[in-house]
Amino acid sequence: MSTTESTTDNPDLAAITAERDRIRKSHLRPTGERPASSARGLHHTALISSDVERTVRFYQDVLGFPLTELIENRDYPGSSHFFFDIGNDNLLAFFDFPGLDVGPYAEVLGGLHHMAISVDPERWAALVERLTAAGVEHEVHSGVSVYFRDPDGARIELIADPLGEMYGHKVL
């Protein structure tokens, strides 16, 4: 193998960095030169739940995200579509699919790697304590991020950084 080739086990970090720099130079416009987004915001992100009540207890009781609605899914009779308030007029939604074998959670190309939800720093520390008290395995990074999995295996991050910032850097 040549020195410019890479494998999954041994990626060519210099080539990856060069490609990231090329993309940044080609596509990233300075703040004042960016057009306004065509979107108003994220209406909701929808995940799949294997047990509606267990999901409600986790997101509402452990994480403190109020359940705002529970309705029938218009696309699958008998399925529920339910929503949690995650602040700033954003919703986290779930579907269940009774009788449909959707299999276990999996991180796949094009799928969800994790969802990062911004919380106030004071609430962040309390939520880390609540995860501990609830017996939820979690990992704290950089003193501002905590990663864990929900009851169905989706990876969630609670981050104490403000919206539009990531580890002290403006990203919006």
C-alpha angles and dihedrals in degrees: 000000000000121000091251094056121084141193132210089260095045111030119190097245094185091055091046091051091047091051092049089050091049092051092046091051092046100045114015111093124196114262095258093049098051118105119236113269118259088223128082093209143288108311094190143324113226124212130175123255125199092196121028097200094046089051092049092050091050100045097036103032101034102029099030097234106144118231105240104180143000116195139152115276106247091211100053121034112231092020121119126225112198135174140210127199109238095175136260091062091298126134135205110207136191138195127200120202109203112202093014117107103221093167127222125318113278134182105226136163106284091017133104115291094177141321118232117207120190117227132175112269092243091052091043093063091047091049091052087054091049091051089052092047091049091052093244112155109234142163126217119213129190092348091277106066131062120185125198141144126253120230091278095046102260110147113238129186124199108200126191093205115107120257109279094027133092121190092334096315125112109239097171 
